[in-house]
C-alpha cells in the first residue's frame, strides 16, 4: 500500500493557475530497460507513480491543462532522474498504465541529462537529472506546506462544500494568483524536517494512497472549498 507524504507549495508570483505534483519513487528505475510486465516489483513500484501521474493529469474524458507532474526516479541504476509531464503540452497520454509505462521506458533508455537541464523527449514530456531538493529550488518563490495526517486540516474550519462548484477558486489567494504544488512519496517516508520553512496541513487522520490524495486535492480546488493556508 502506498503511504502518502505530501507537500503543498503556493506560488504567489505566477500569473497562471497551476497545480504541480512532484511524485517520489524511492525504488523506481531511473535508467535501463523498464520491465513493462513487472511494474510493481521489477520496475521499483513504477505502477504507484503511474497511478499518481494519471490522477494528477487526467479527468474522466480529458487532460487537466493546468496541471504539471514531475516523477522523481531514485531507484537507479545511475543518478537520480526527473521526468516532467506538462498538461497543456502533452499529447498521446492515455489512461492505461502499460501505455504510460511505455512512454517512460523510451525516456529512461536515454542518458540522464545534467541536474537542472530539462530536455524535451516528446510533446510535453521533459527529462532532467536531480532530486527533490532541486525541484524545491526551482520553486524557490513558493510558500511550502507539508501535508501531515497529524496536522491542522488543509481546508478551513467549518468550511462547507459549495452547493454550486466554483472551479479554481482563488478567494483565499491575494491578487487572484494561484499556483499549488504537491510532493508525494511512495510507501517509504520522505524526510521533510530539513525543510524548516514548511507549514504542515492534513487531508485527514488516515494516510491515503497517493493517487487518492491527489483526487481529494483536485476536488477541494475544483469545488472552491476555502483552504486553510
Residue pairs with C-beta under 8 A, 6 or more apart in sequence:
1 187
1 209
2 45
2 48
2 186
2 187
2 209
2 210
2 211
3 185
3 186
3 187
3 188
3 189
3 207
3 209
4 147
4 184
4 185
4 203
4 207
4 208
4 209
4 210
4 213
5 24
5 183
5 184
5 185
5 189
5 190
5 192
6 146
6 147
6 182
6 183
6 184
6 185
6 203
6 210
6 213
7 22
7 144
7 145
7 146
7 147
7 181
7 182
7 183
7 192
7 195
7 198
8 144
8 145
8 146
8 147
8 154
8 180
8 181
8 182
8 201
8 217
8 229
9 20
9 136
9 139
9 142
9 143
9 144
9 145
9 179
9 180
9 181
9 182
9 183
10 142
10 143
10 144
10 145
10 173
10 178
10 179
10 180
10 181
10 229
11 18
11 139
11 141
11 142
11 143
11 177
11 179
11 180
11 181
12 141
12 142
12 143
12 173
12 174
12 175
12 177
12 179
13 141
13 177
13 179
14 177
14 179
15 177
16 66
16 179
17 66
17 168
17 170
17 177
17 178
17 179
18 66
18 67
18 68
18 178
18 179
18 180
18 181
19 56
19 64
19 66
19 67
19 68
19 180
19 181
19 182
19 217
19 218
19 221
20 67
20 68
20 69
20 70
20 139
20 179
20 180
20 181
20 182
21 52
21 53
21 56
21 67
21 68
21 69
21 70
21 181
21 182
21 183
21 184
21 214
22 69
22 70
22 72
22 132
22 135
22 181
22 182
22 183
22 184
23 49
23 52
23 53
23 56
23 69
23 70
23 71
23 72
23 183
23 184
23 210
24 72
24 74
24 132
24 183
24 184
24 185
24 186
24 190
25 44
25 45
25 46
25 48
25 49
25 71
25 72
25 73
25 74
25 75
25 186
26 44
26 74
26 75
26 185
26 186
26 188
27 44
27 45
27 74
27 75
27 186
27 188
28 43
28 44
28 45
28 46
28 49
28 71
28 72
28 73
28 74
28 75
28 186
29 43
29 44
29 46
29 73
29 75
29 76
29 77
29 108
30 73
30 74
30 75
30 76
30 77
30 78
30 79
30 80
30 81
30 108
30 112
31 76
31 77
31 78
31 81
31 108
31 109
31 111
31 112
32 77
32 108
32 109
33 105
33 109
34 43
34 46
34 101
34 104
34 105
34 108
35 42
35 43
36 98
36 101
36 102
36 105
39 45
39 46
39 47
39 50
39 97
39 98
39 101
40 46
40 47
43 101
44 75
45 186
45 187
46 101
46 104
47 97
48 186
48 187
48 210
49 71
49 73
49 186
50 97
50 100
50 101
50 104
51 97
51 209
51 210
51 211
52 69
52 184
52 210
52 211
52 214
53 69
53 71
53 85
53 100
54 95
54 97
54 100
54 211
55 210
55 211
55 212
55 214
55 215
55 218
56 64
56 67
56 69
56 214
57 63
57 64
57 67
57 69
57 85
57 87
57 90
57 93
58 64
58 93
58 95
63 87
63 90
63 93
64 87
64 218
65 87
65 88
66 87
66 88
66 168
67 87
68 84
68 85
68 86
68 87
69 84
69 85
69 87
70 82
70 83
70 84
70 85
70 135
71 82
71 83
71 84
71 85
71 104
72 80
72 81
72 82
72 131
72 132
72 135
73 80
73 81
73 82
73 83
73 108
74 80
74 131
78 112
79 112
79 129
80 129
80 130
80 131
81 108
81 112
81 127
81 128
81 129
81 130
82 127
82 128
82 129
82 130
82 134
82 135
83 104
83 107
83 125
83 126
83 127
84 118
84 125
84 126
84 127
84 128
85 93
85 124
85 125
85 126
86 124
86 125
86 126
87 124
88 124
89 123
89 124
90 122
90 123
90 124
90 125
91 123
91 124
92 103
92 122
92 123
93 100
93 103
94 100
103 122
103 125
106 121
106 122
107 121
107 122
107 125
107 127
110 121
110 127
112 127
112 129
113 119
113 127
113 128
113 129
114 128
114 129
115 128
115 129
115 130
115 134
116 128
116 129
116 130
116 134
116 138
117 128
117 129
118 126
118 127
118 128
119 126
119 127
119 128
120 126
120 127
121 127
132 183
132 190
135 183
136 144
136 183
136 195
139 181
142 179
142 181
143 199
143 229
144 195
144 197
144 198
144 199
145 154
145 198
145 199
145 200
145 201
145 229
146 192
146 195
146 198
146 199
146 200
146 201
147 154
147 182
147 200
147 201
147 202
147 203
147 213
148 200
148 201
148 202
149 202
149 203
149 204
149 205
149 206
149 207
150 202
150 205
151 200
151 201
151 202
152 200
152 201
152 202
152 228
153 201
153 202
153 203
153 204
153 228
154 201
154 202
154 203
154 217
154 220
154 227
154 228
154 229
155 220
155 225
155 226
155 227
155 228
156 172
156 226
156 227
156 228
157 228
159 225
159 226
159 228
161 223
161 225
162 223
162 224
162 225
165 222
165 223
165 224
166 223
166 224
167 221
167 222
167 223
167 224
168 178
168 221
168 222
168 224
169 221
169 223
169 224
169 225
169 226
170 176
170 177
170 178
171 224
171 226
172 226
172 227
172 229
180 217
180 221
182 213
182 214
182 217
183 190
184 210
184 213
184 214
185 210
186 210
192 198
199 229
201 228
201 229
203 213
203 216
203 217
208 216
219 225
220 227
221 227
